[in-house]
Amino acid sequence: FSFLSAIASAFPCLCRVQETIRSLCRSNAEQYLAFINMIINDATYLLDEVFEKLSEIKEFQESEANGSFASLPEETREERAGAFRQAERIAESVCSLSNETITMIKYLTADDEVQRIFLRPEMIDRVAAMLNYFLLEL
């Protein structure tokens, strides 16, 4: 995922020149489709990771709020507090990368001609399944 952040940062510049994207889409639709699939895979993974870390954070916060955390042995509390801090760091990082990835998808769908790739039967099912999954998770 280290390259994704760099691509996401450069992508808005590329999208300002929509003709470049259209040309890429026209000249090699199958590679462009593979690129879109990679981005959707990344978005799915990243958003799933965010939900998992947020769930861990919520669980820790609830254990603190209801007093069950305080009743744990000191070593266990330290271990869980460390895991909580790590989950917070990971959630923040992954959330930022997720946002960049979703923004890239937004740029990819900004042009009518480029949107046609997303209207292919295999993409409609794929995007619909991804969106449905995350709506259910929310």
Residue pairs with C-beta under 8 A, 6 or more apart in sequence:
1 42
1 46
1 97
4 42
4 97
4 100
4 101
5 97
5 100
7 104
8 97
8 100
8 101
8 103
8 104
9 100
11 103
11 104
11 107
12 103
12 107
14 20
14 21
15 21
15 107
15 108
15 110
18 110
18 111
18 114
21 108
21 111
21 114
22 111
22 113
22 114
24 32
25 32
25 113
25 114
25 116
25 117
26 113
29 117
32 117
33 117
33 120
33 123
36 108
36 117
36 118
36 123
37 126
39 101
39 104
39 105
39 108
40 105
40 126
40 127
40 130
42 101
43 98
43 101
43 102
43 105
43 130
44 130
44 133
46 94
46 97
46 98
46 101
47 98
47 134
47 137
48 137
49 90
49 94
50 91
50 94
50 95
50 98
51 137
53 87
53 88
53 90
53 91
53 94
54 91
56 83
56 84
56 87
57 84
57 87
57 88
57 91
60 69
60 80
60 81
60 83
60 84
60 87
63 69
63 80
64 70
69 77
69 80
70 77
72 80
108 114
108 118
109 115
109 118
117 123
118 124
118 127
